[in-house]
Amino acid sequence: MFNRGKIALGAGISLLILCAGTSLGSSLISPGDTLGVILFKLFRLPLRAGMDSKTVPIVWELRFPRALLAFMAGGALSLSGAVFQSVLKNQLASPYILGVSSGASLGAALIILTGFTLPLLGGFTLPAAGFLAGLLTIFLVIHFSSRLDGNFSNNTIILFGMVFSLFINALLTTLTALYREELRNLLYWQMGSFALKGWSYTGLMLPFLLLGSAALFRYTREMDILTFGEAEALSLGVDARQVRKKLLAASAVLTGGAVALSGAIGFVDLIAPHLARRIVGSSHKYVLPMSFILGGALLTLSDLIARTVVSPSELPVGAVTAIFGAPFFAWVYFKKR
């Protein structure tokens, strides 16, 4: 019950951050007007008399879907990070070590450099290519790891993930050397951004989030058991090998969707699960929802900093998360030692 109260408190704080991410910007909008616009659009409640006519499109068409997409992407990445740290039993593990980010970047690079567009998808060809490439990469890692190591050990998974990441990064480096005129667009996509991404992107992110998170929450008990080791899990009737594959696949859906729609944003999936475990303990029934809340709030706050600190210009969100995440990574590493 105590942990549920913490989760409820975290949800309330995250809503305040989401409201701040919608209200603050080059044109300051009061939280009351922001809430009024959202209630007007959702429930047709009347707007405040005398409200500026530009407030409604700014809130509803630009800022709110952007902040909501950042929250959803941050939550998805953090859920994946919590699972990877638990399944691989490594405090520094994240979905990116298995090549999801590199694979998605390669798929996006091919679209950016060639200008290829599918008739049915149009402008969504880029995120679709990023998602499919990232998903394919992690499935290849799972396939080769399970084929070459009958025990499907954590070290084998991590090793193959690192090998695939290095190989794909080498391909990316070759492509950028051949197409230097498109290098800036590719680098900006890799650093992550939520600029000019409205409700269509939010709608695309929702299925990935629902599908991946539903699969993860189904296995919270098994994740708790896996922390005691494979032998203990087997004695309790849990097939560690199959459960690990399902968890990694579900995490790949979450990470692939987030990376494809927002770019390769790092460190959120590392920071949020650590904070969640410090707040609610080790039970995944509480770690997963708290990781989602903290990750969403962290990325929403990072996006707010990215678009306001050098306004009217804008920083890549990945640069902001890296500034805070790299020292946190070092702290975790040296504390572990």
Beta strands, then each sheet from edge to edge (+ up, - down):
end
